[in-house]
Amino acid sequence: MNDIVKVRNVRAAGDRTLSVLFAGERQARDVDLTGLIARSRHLDPLMHDGQAFAMVEVIEDGLGVAWPVETKWRRLDISASTLRRIA
């Protein structure tokens, strides 16, 4: 059975890059979300708003990250497992 991926800490590390520390790891990974944001209507508000992107936070006890930006699809979020695949 696969372990559940969790995020322990996250911070913006660039225009569309996050520094993500996954549970069970000692070193944070830089995760470039440029491609995902460019292809996702859901995440489009983050494309040109660096201040909003910098407000990223861990949610749901580490199961994902989110930004305090409301859209018609609710808040902007990405699961920890998606971040791990991108990393």
Secondary structure as GFF3:
##gff-version 3
##sequence-region A 1 87
A	DSSP	beta_strand	7	12	.	.	.	ID=ss1
A	DSSP	beta_strand	17	22	.	.	.	ID=ss2
A	DSSP	beta_strand	29	32	.	.	.	ID=ss3
A	DSSP	alpha_helix	34	39	.	.	.	ID=ss4
A	DSSP	three_ten_helix	44	46	.	.	.	ID=ss5
A	DSSP	alpha_helix	50	53	.	.	.	ID=ss6
A	DSSP	beta_strand	57	59	.	.	.	ID=ss7
A	DSSP	three_ten_helix	60	62	.	.	.	ID=ss8
A	DSSP	beta_strand	64	71	.	.	.	ID=ss9
A	DSSP	beta_strand	74	79	.	.	.	ID=ss10
A	DSSP	alpha_helix	80	86	.	.	.	ID=ss11
###
